[in-house]
Amino acid sequence: MSTTYKRLVGDTSRFAIQIAFSRDSGLPPFGPSDLEASWGSFQLWVEGRNLCKHQEIDDSVDAVHWYLLPLLEWFATNWEPLFHEERLPVDVAGASAWESLKNSQFPPAARLRNPAEASNWEQQWSSWWQRHALQACREGGIFPDIIFRRWRSQIEISWGPTRVAGQPEHFQFSHTHGLSRLSAMEVAAPLFEALKDGHEYVSRQVADSERLERLCTRLREIRDETPKSQRLMWIAGLGTDESSIVEGWNEVTDCVDELSEPGIDHLFEPVENHLVLEGSPTAALMFGTVSPEIGKADKLSLLEFVLSLTSSEETQLDRKATQRSLKQEQVWQQGYDLALEVLDVFDVIDAETVCLDVKELIEQLDINLEAKGLEDKKIRGVAIASNDHRPGILINEAHLSNRYPSGRRFTMAHELCHLLHDRAYGETLALVSGEWAPEDIEKRANAFAAMLLMPPVLVERALDELGGELSDGDDAIEMAKRLGTSTTALLRHLNNTDYLDDATYDGIQIELDEARTGS
């Protein structure tokens, strides 16, 4: 089997793809001439790892060998969702798309009791998988399980060890689990070049192929003809398939027509490249983290909130904000560390402080704080900041936690973490905290909020008032009141920071639960 063409495009230390073609597959004729002419191999490199490297019995093989035309077609057909759709299909059930897909593949028990809901769950999951999972185009080959999707303004590539039908026991991919997030053009540019080269090679081998002509047309559309609005709608993701996503985005643009206020154009201006939107505009980025079924009233409320922040003046937050890359295995500890850094920088705790004034800290940073009731009760808060907007936090008064002072304080601290640490200088941050927000970002912000409101110095002062230890439910209630938190958040934090051992934690939690239920 002789190689007739080979090309590596990209940087293997970041992202690269190698495609190669051979004259003879060594297999019986598989299909039409255009498919047969595409026999070859491919490698995908992500941050120095060749995800196609695998073990076959005693041999280590660097590439996946199969017909490449379906691979080229799949990347071209799904280009827009691959590079612009972030929202997961049915649930945010993991830090990466691969993990979330695995954890949400089957409907939960509550859905299974309703056949229509279970069927809808399965259809949405399958449709998203078809758009984003490399194995969707294998057509009999053995491909690694790699998922591509948008993640904020980056491209997330995640992978795991899913075996496919017909995969021999001795066939094992070398890199079993992983996650990488890269800039959009780091992935788009080399991938598009490989698609173009692959198409040109196969076209030289086969004349008059309608299939290859369709691929040529699609590549031209990607490079020259895809409207910006189509890419924006995928980022916003206000739906579960292309049809409903278009409908959801059209409703947003209708809301814009109703508002017609100065500054609204800034909500829809991304950093554009001919292949991909490199930056995410405020409106699309914000709606990408709300429920796909969000109502028109909430769409208008969110747009009005962002418009109220329109400004290009530099704030204290702009000077203090830092971008901190997520440490996937340590998001909780990282959130703690970031909160302690903030307390070191800002003078918000003195010798008399009992309860940290998070609102005062927000005011120090020139952050606009607003409370408003939304129809969607699962939205906890919203964080907005960009070159065209003052930083702002919106607290949803309809969320159950925000009905209590302790819950509102936690929400403020949580959103403050997003504003301080989830935005590179000059980039847009538009994040709605709720069940559709990225899991790892939310976990880090929760940890940040817990440590900011309950740092060691205030915890120890509170414990001193209780005689040095927390021993029962009454103590927990008293300490939570002192620190301005809920008893649930307090106990979890004290347990996580080793102020409370597991046995005592469990005992107090049971005591409080029994008191609430009267049992």
C-alpha positions, -999 to +999 in steps of 0.1 A: +000+000+000+019+031-013+012+066-001+006+090-030-001+122-010+006+133+025+004+167+042+005+179+078-012+212+084-009+232+117+012+231+148+014+197+165+021+215+198-013+232+195-036+218+168-027+200+136-042+175+111-023+152+088-041+136+058-026+110+035-039+090+005-029+056-008-036+039-042-047+006-028-067+000+004-061-038+003-099-042+008-126-054-016-143-026-035-163-007-009-183+018-029-183+043-058-151+055-074-150+089-055-152+070-022-126+044-033-102+072-043-103+087-008-087+057+009-060+069+032-052+079+068-055+108+091-039+121+124-053+147+147-029+165+170-040+184+201-014+201+223+013+176+214-009+145+215-017+124+185-053+114+192-053+089+164-023+069+177-034+034+187-023-001+195-030-030+172-019-063+189+019-057+192+021-027+169+018+010+176+001+027+147+002+065+143-028+071+121-063+059+115-067+043+081-100+045+063-119+062+035-115+100+041-143+114+019-170+110+047-146+127+071-140+157+048-178+159+042-186+158+079-163+186+089-176+207+060-213+200+066-211+207+103-186+235+102-209+261+117-221+242+148-186+227+153-171+262+156-200+282+170-224+260+190-216+257+227-248+247+244-250+210+252-280+190+240-300+181+271-280+188+302-247+203+315-234+171+331-197+175+330-168+199+325-162+188+289-186+180+261-174+144+260-180+140+297-214+157+296-225+136+266-216+104+284-234+114+316-266+125+298-269+099+271-299+082+287-329+101+300-333+104+338-359+083+355-383+112+357-383+115+319-385+078+313-420+078+329-431+100+300-425+083+267-428+116+247-403+134+270-379+104+268-381+103+231-375+141+228-344+138+251-329+110+230-336+128+197-320+160+209-290+142+223-285+122+191-289+153+168-262+172+188-239+141+188-242+139+150-231+175+147-202+173+171-188+138+175-161+126+151-174+090+153-206+102+136-187+101+102-168+068+106-190+048+083-175+014+094-140+027+103-126+028+138-123+064+148-113+079+182-142+095+202-135+132+198-160+160+204-156+195+189-176+224+201-175+261+209-166+271+245-171+308+251-147+323+225-125+292+222-129+258+206-131+229+230-118+195+219-125+166+243-121+129+240-126+096+258-125+058+255-157+049+237-156+016+219-175+012+186-192-019+171-167-042+155-137-028+174-113-057+182-103-061+218-066-055+209-074-022+193-068+006+218-064+044+213-034+057+232-049+088+247-080+078+267-092+110+283-085+146+277-097+182+272-082+211+254-094+246+247-078+266+219-084+298+200-108+295+171-084+302+143-058+278+157-082+250+149-102+265+119-073+275+097-054+242+095-086+222+094-100+241+065-067+239+046-067+201+051-103+199+038-094+219+008-063+198+000-081+166+005-109+176-018-085+187-045-066+154-043-096+132-046-110+154-074-079+149-094-084+111-092-121+111-102-139+131-128-175+142-128-184+134-092-215+151-079-205+143-044-172+161-048-189+190-065-212+194-035-182+193-012-165+220-033-196+242-031-198+237+007-161+247+012-167+278-009-197+287+013-176+283+045-149+306+032-168+332+013-206+331+017-217+322+052-234+353+067-223+365+101-259+362+114-258+324+108-228+320+130-242+343+157-274+322+159-253+291+166-234+308+194-267+320+210-281+284+206-317+294+214-331+260+204-323+223+201-318+219+163-310+242+134-347+251+128-355+261+164-321+278+168-330+300+138-364+307+153-350+316+187-324+340+171-350+357+150-370+364+181-339+381+196-335+403+166-372+411+168-366+423+204-338+444+191-361+461+166-386+468+195-358+484+216-340+505+189-318+521+215-283+537+212-256+511+217-276+481+207-254+474+176-225+467+199-244+437+212-240+420+179-205+429+167-181+399+169-145+397+158-150+381+124-128+360+102-137+346+069-138+310+084-151+316+119-162+342+144-132+346+166-149+367+193-184+363+207-206+394+208-223+402+240-259+393+231-251+359+215-227+350+243-252+359+270-281+339+254-258+309+250-260+303+287-297+306+292-324+280+287-331+274+250-368+279+259-363+314+274-393+336+269-395+368+250-401+389+282-368+376+296-350+382+264-361+418+264-352+422+301-316+409+295-311+430+265-323+461+284-300+453+313-270+451+289-280+483+271-282+501+305-245+493+309-234+509+276-201+528+281-165+528+270-151+544+301-125+524+320-135+512+355-117+499+386-127+464+375-109+469+342-077+477+360-081+448+385-096+420+364-073+391+355-078+361+333-071+328+351-071+296+331-092+269+346-072+241+362-095+212+354-085+190+383-085+218+409-113+242+401-126+242+437-092+249+452-085+275+425-117+293+435-106+294+471-071+307+462-085+334+439-108+346+467-079+348+492-060+369+466-088+393+464-090+397+501-053+404+502-056+432+476-088+449+488-092+465+523-125+450+532-117+432+565-104+450+596-101+440+632-138+447+638-153+429+608-178+402+616-195+398+582-178+408+549-196+435+530-196+421+495-217+450+482-191+475+493-164+455+474-186+455+443-190+493+446-152+497+450-149+481+416-174+504+399-197+474+391-233+482+384-256+461+407-292+456+398-320+433+410-349+422+388-375+394+387-372+372+356-398+346+344-371+320+344-366+311+381-335+289+373-314+319+364-295+330+395-275+359+383-259+376+352-224+390+348-216+414+320-184+433+310-168+444+277-150+473+261-185+487+253-201+481+286-196+490+323-193+458+343-227+448+358-243+421+379-280+413+376-296+394+405-327+375+396-352+381+424-373+351+412-345+326+420-353+308+453-319+315+468-321+352+460-352+356+482-330+356+512-302+380+521-277+352+525-285+339+490-282+373+474-248+378+490-236+344+477-249+354+442-231+387+443-198+370+453-203+343+426-209+369+398-179+389+411-157+359+405-168+358+368-161+395+364-127+394+380-113+361+366-133+349+337-125+377+313-092+384+296-085+422+294-106+437+267-127+406+260-164+403+263-179+385+294-216+377+292-225+348+315-259+338+329-254+317+360-278+287+360-281+252+348-268+260+312-236+277+322-203+259+318-199+235+348-162+242+356-166+280+355-196+277+378-178+254+403-149+278+405-172+307+411-191+288+438-158+281+456-147+317+452-180+329+467-177+305+497-142+316+506-148+353+500-177+353+524-162+328+549-124+334+549-104+318+577-101+350+597-138+355+599-145+318+604-121+317+634-136+348+649-170+333+647-158+300+662-142+319+691-176+334+699-189+299+701-163+287+725-139+274+698-160+248+680-192+241+662-210+213+680-247+213+671-274+228+649-280+258+671-243+267+668-245+263+630-275+286+628-258+312+650-226+311+630-244+313+597-262+344+608-230+360+620-213+354+586-243+362+566-246+328+548-270+299+548-264+270+572-260+247+542-233+268+526-216+272+560-215+235+569-203+225+534-175+251+535-164+242+570-163+206+560-143+214+528-118+235+547-113+209+575-129+230+602-156+203+605-149+166+603-173+143+583-190+128+614-198+161+630-209+175+596-233+146+590-247+148+626-254+185+624-269+182+590-293+155+601-302+175+632-311+205+610-330+184+585-351+168+613-358+203+627-370+215+594-393+185+587-405+182+624-395+145+624 
